[in-house]
C-alpha cells in the first residue's frame, strides 16, 4: 500500500531462458521471470543495479506485488528516491523459487546452479536490457536466506558485487539449523522416516500441515549444503534418523557454507567492497542474532569496514529495515 504519492517508477517483467538451469534435478522450470524496477523519469541507463534476494519460501515477484498495510519494495524505492534519501537505482527481483521451497542462491547438484544463473545469465540480461549496473556499480541485498545469499555472494564474488546488505542472514549453523533437526525428524517419523514418502504426501495434501515448514526447511538446506544426487530430491541429512546424532562428514559439508567459516578464507573479498551492511533483530526467533554478532565482531578484528545494526524486533515483517540498508549501499555505488 502506497505511502508516498509522488512520481512512481515502473516495474518491467522479463523472462530469462536459462541454460544452466535446464535439466535440474528438482524439475524446476529453467525459464525464470525477473521483475525490474526503474525509477520515475529514468530509462535505467547509467544507473547502479541492486539485486533483491528474498527469504526462504519467497520469490522476487512477491516483493513487487501488492502488500497489505505496508509498502512493497518498488513503493518503498519510490519514496526513498523521491524524498532524496537515496540515489536513483535499478532493482532486479529474480524469481528463484524451487520445488523444495526456496533458495540459498549457491550452486548445488540438487537445487541447481543458482549462483551461476544469477551471475552469468540474469545479471548480464538485465544490464543489457536497461544499460545499468556494470563493474563497481552492482549491489546485492536480502533477508534471511536472501541475506545469506547476499553475504555469500559478497564473500565469493567481489569481482561481481561492489556492495552487499545482509538482513538477518543465516550464519552460525550450529544455532540456526541444528536446533531444528529433532523437529524435522519427528515430522519425518510420521512417514516412516522416508523423505520420499513425506514429500510425496506433502505435495498431494490439499493443505500444508502446520508442522511441515520445519521439515522442508531442513530438507532444502540439506539439498543446498550437502547434496546427494543419488537420493530422492538430492537430500541426505547430516544426522541419524533414529537418534539425531551428527554424522560428522556430512555436517562438515554444511559448515563449509557457513559465512562464519567462509569469512576466514574469503575476508579479502569483503575488503574490496564499497559498502557492507549487516543487521539482525534482538528477538530473532531463529537465533540468528548470535551469528550476526560473531560475524560483525570478526569483521572488526580483521579491519574490514562495515556497518552493523541491531534493532528491537524479531525475524518477521522487517522489510522496513531496507530504509537503512538501501540508501547506504546505493550511495556507495555512485561514489
C-alpha positions in Angstrom: 0.0 0.0 0.0 1.5 3.2 -1.2 2.6 5.8 1.4 4.3 8.1 -0.9 2.3 9.8 -3.6 5.0 11.4 -5.7 6.1 10.1 -9.1 6.1 6.3 -9.4 8.7 4.2 -11.1 7.9 1.3 -13.5 8.2 -2.4 -12.9 9.1 -4.3 -16.1 8.8 -8.1 -16.2 11.5 -10.0 -18.1 11.8 -13.7 -18.9 15.3 -15.3 -18.8 15.7 -18.6 -20.6 18.4 -20.2 -18.5 20.9 -22.6 -20.0 22.5 -23.6 -16.7 19.1 -24.5 -15.0 18.0 -26.8 -17.8 17.5 -30.4 -16.7 17.9 -29.6 -13.0 17.3 -32.5 -10.6 14.2 -30.9 -9.0 12.5 -30.5 -12.3 12.1 -26.8 -11.8 11.4 -24.5 -14.8 14.6 -23.2 -16.5 12.8 -20.1 -17.9 12.6 -17.7 -15.0 10.9 -14.4 -14.5 12.7 -11.3 -13.3 10.9 -8.1 -12.3 12.9 -4.9 -12.8 12.2 -1.6 -11.1 13.2 1.6 -12.9 12.8 4.9 -11.1 10.3 7.6 -12.3 11.7 9.6 -15.2 14.5 7.2 -15.9 15.3 4.6 -18.5 17.8 2.8 -16.3 20.8 3.7 -18.4 23.8 4.6 -16.4 22.2 3.8 -13.0 23.6 1.4 -10.5 21.9 -2.0 -10.2 20.7 -3.7 -7.0 19.5 -7.3 -6.9 17.0 -8.4 -4.2 17.3 -12.0 -2.9 14.3 -12.9 -0.9 13.9 -15.2 2.1 13.0 -18.9 2.0 9.6 -19.8 0.5 9.6 -16.4 -1.2 10.1 -15.1 -4.7 11.4 -11.8 -6.0 7.9 -11.5 -7.6 6.4 -11.4 -4.1 8.3 -8.2 -3.3 6.8 -6.4 -6.3 3.2 -7.4 -5.6 0.6 -5.5 -3.6 1.1 -5.7 0.2 -1.4 -5.0 2.9 -0.7 -2.3 5.4 2.8 -1.7 4.1 4.8 -0.7 1.1 6.0 -3.3 -1.4 9.6 -2.7 -2.4 9.0 -0.6 -5.5 6.7 1.6 -3.5 9.5 1.9 -0.8 12.0 2.8 -3.5 9.7 5.4 -5.0 9.5 7.0 -1.5 13.2 6.8 -0.7 14.3 8.1 -4.1 11.5 10.6 -4.4 12.3 12.1 -1.0 16.0 12.3 -1.8 17.0 9.7 0.8 18.8 7.5 -1.7 20.1 7.9 -5.3 18.2 6.5 -8.2 18.9 2.8 -8.9 17.6 0.0 -10.9 16.5 -3.0 -8.8 16.1 -6.6 -10.1 13.8 -9.1 -8.4 14.6 -12.6 -9.7 12.2 -15.5 -9.1 14.4 -18.3 -7.7 11.6 -20.4 -6.1 12.2 -24.1 -6.2 10.3 -27.3 -5.6 11.9 -27.6 -2.2 10.5 -24.2 -1.2 13.2 -21.7 -1.7 16.9 -21.0 -2.4 20.2 -20.2 -0.8 21.5 -18.8 -4.1 24.5 -21.0 -4.3 25.4 -23.8 -6.7 24.1 -27.3 -5.8 23.9 -30.5 -7.7 20.4 -31.0 -6.2 19.0 -27.5 -6.0 20.6 -26.3 -9.2 23.5 -23.9 -10.2 21.7 -20.8 -8.9 24.9 -18.9 -8.3 25.8 -19.3 -12.0 22.3 -18.4 -13.1 22.3 -15.1 -11.2 25.8 -14.0 -12.2 26.2 -15.4 -15.7 22.7 -15.2 -17.0 20.3 -13.0 -15.1 22.8 -10.1 -14.4 24.0 -9.6 -18.0 20.5 -9.9 -19.3 19.1 -7.2 -17.1 22.2 -4.9 -17.6 21.9 -5.3 -21.4 18.2 -4.5 -21.4 18.4 -1.4 -19.3 22.0 -0.2 -19.7 22.5 -0.3 -15.9 25.0 -1.7 -13.4 28.4 -2.9 -14.6 31.6 -3.3 -12.7 31.7 -1.4 -9.4 28.1 -0.5 -9.7 26.3 -3.6 -8.6 24.9 -4.4 -5.2 23.1 -7.4 -3.7 20.8 -7.4 -0.7 18.4 -9.8 1.0 16.9 -11.0 4.2 17.1 -14.4 5.9 18.0 -16.9 3.2 18.3 -13.9 0.9 20.6 -12.3 3.5 22.6 -15.5 3.4 22.8 -15.3 -0.4 23.9 -11.7 -0.3 26.7 -12.2 2.2 27.9 -15.4 0.5 27.9 -13.7 -2.9 29.9 -10.9 -1.5 32.4 -13.4 0.0 32.7 -15.3 -3.2 32.3 -12.8 -5.9 33.8 -9.4 -5.1 34.6 -9.1 -8.8 30.9 -9.0 -9.5 29.3 -7.2 -6.5 30.6 -3.9 -5.1 28.1 -3.7 -2.2 26.0 -6.0 -0.1 23.4 -5.9 2.6 22.6 -8.9 4.8 19.4 -8.6 6.9 19.0 -11.4 9.4 21.1 -13.8 7.3 21.7 -17.5 8.1 25.0 -18.0 9.8 26.4 -19.8 12.9 24.8 -23.0 11.5 25.1 -24.8 14.8 22.5 -22.4 16.2 20.3 -21.6 13.2 19.9 -25.2 11.9 20.8 -27.9 14.5 18.1 -27.0 17.0 15.5 -27.8 14.2 16.9 -31.2 13.4 14.9 -33.1 16.1 11.7 -31.3 15.0 12.4 -32.3 11.4 13.0 -35.9 12.4 9.7 -36.0 14.4 7.9 -34.9 11.3 9.7 -37.5 9.1 8.9 -40.2 11.6 5.2 -39.8 10.8 6.1 -41.0 7.3 8.2 -43.9 8.5 11.5 -41.9 8.3 11.1 -41.8 4.5 11.9 -38.4 2.9 10.3 -39.5 -0.4 7.1 -40.6 1.3 6.9 -37.5 3.5 7.5 -35.2 0.5 5.0 -37.0 -1.7 2.4 -36.7 1.0 3.1 -33.0 1.3 2.7 -32.4 -2.4 -0.5 -34.4 -2.5 -2.1 -32.7 0.5 -4.8 -30.2 -0.1 -3.3 -28.0 2.7 0.2 -27.8 4.1 0.3 -29.3 7.6 1.1 -26.9 10.4 4.4 -28.7 11.3 5.6 -29.0 7.7 7.8 -25.9 7.5 10.5 -27.2 9.9 10.8 -30.3 7.9 11.0 -28.9 4.4 13.3 -26.1 5.6 15.9 -28.7 6.8 15.4 -30.8 3.6 16.1 -27.8 1.4 19.2 -26.8 3.4 20.5 -30.3 3.1 20.0 -30.2 -0.7 21.8 -26.8 -0.7 24.8 -27.6 1.5 25.4 -31.3 1.2 23.5 -32.6 -2.0 23.5 -36.2 -3.0 22.0 -36.6 -6.5 21.6 -40.4 -5.9 18.9 -39.7 -3.2 15.3 -38.5 -3.6 15.5 -34.8 -4.5 19.2 -35.0 -3.7 18.5 -34.9 0.0 20.6 -36.6 2.7 20.5 -35.4 6.3 23.6 -34.7 8.5 22.1 -36.6 11.4 21.0 -40.2 12.1 17.2 -40.6 11.7 16.7 -42.6 14.9 18.9 -40.9 17.4 19.6 -37.5 15.8 23.4 -37.9 16.2 25.6 -35.8 14.0 27.2 -37.5 11.0 30.5 -35.5 11.1 31.4 -36.0 7.4 28.1 -34.7 6.3 27.9 -31.9 8.8 31.3 -30.7 7.8 29.9 -30.2 4.3 27.3 -27.9 5.7 29.8 -25.9 7.7 31.9 -25.2 4.6 29.0 -22.9 3.6 28.6 -21.1 6.9 29.5 -17.5 6.4 31.5 -17.5 9.7 33.7 -20.3 8.3 33.9 -18.7 4.8 35.0 -15.4 6.3 38.3 -16.9 7.5 39.1 -17.8 3.9 37.5 -15.1 1.9 37.9 -12.0 4.0 39.9 -10.2 1.4 36.9 -10.2 -0.9 34.9 -8.2 1.6 37.7 -5.7 1.8 37.1 -4.9 -1.9 33.5 -3.9 -1.3 32.5 -0.3 -1.4 29.9 -0.9 1.3 28.8 -3.8 3.6 25.7 -3.7 5.7 24.6 -6.3 8.3 21.7 -6.2 10.8 19.6 -8.5 12.9 16.7 -8.2 15.4 17.5 -8.7 19.0 14.5 -11.0 19.3 15.2 -13.1 16.2 13.3 -16.3 16.7 15.7 -18.3 14.6 18.7 -17.4 16.9 20.4 -15.5 14.0 21.5 -12.6 16.3 24.4 -14.6 17.7 25.8 -15.4 14.3 25.4 -11.8 13.2 27.2 -10.6 16.3 30.1 -13.0 15.8 30.4 -12.1 12.1 30.4 -8.4 12.9 33.0 -8.9 15.7 35.2 -10.8 13.4 34.9 -8.1 10.7 36.1 -5.6 13.2 39.0 -7.7 14.3 40.0 -8.1 10.6 39.7 -4.4 10.0 37.0 -4.7 7.4 34.8 -1.7 7.0 31.2 -2.4 7.5 28.0 -1.1 9.2 26.4 -3.4 11.8 23.0 -2.6 13.3 20.8 -4.3 15.9 17.1 -3.4 16.2 14.3 -4.3 18.7 12.3 -6.8 16.7 12.3 -10.4 15.6 12.7 -12.1 12.2 9.3 -11.4 10.7 7.9 -8.4 8.8 11.1 -6.4 8.9 11.2 -5.0 5.4 11.3 -1.6 7.0 14.9 -2.2 7.6 15.5 -1.5 3.9 15.1 2.1 4.8 18.5 1.8 6.4 20.4 -0.6 4.1 19.3 0.5 0.6 20.4 4.2 0.9 23.6 3.0 2.5 24.7 0.6 -0.3 23.2 2.7 -3.2 25.1 5.8 -2.1 28.4 3.8 -2.1 27.8 2.7 -5.7 27.7 6.2 -7.0 30.8 7.4 -5.2 
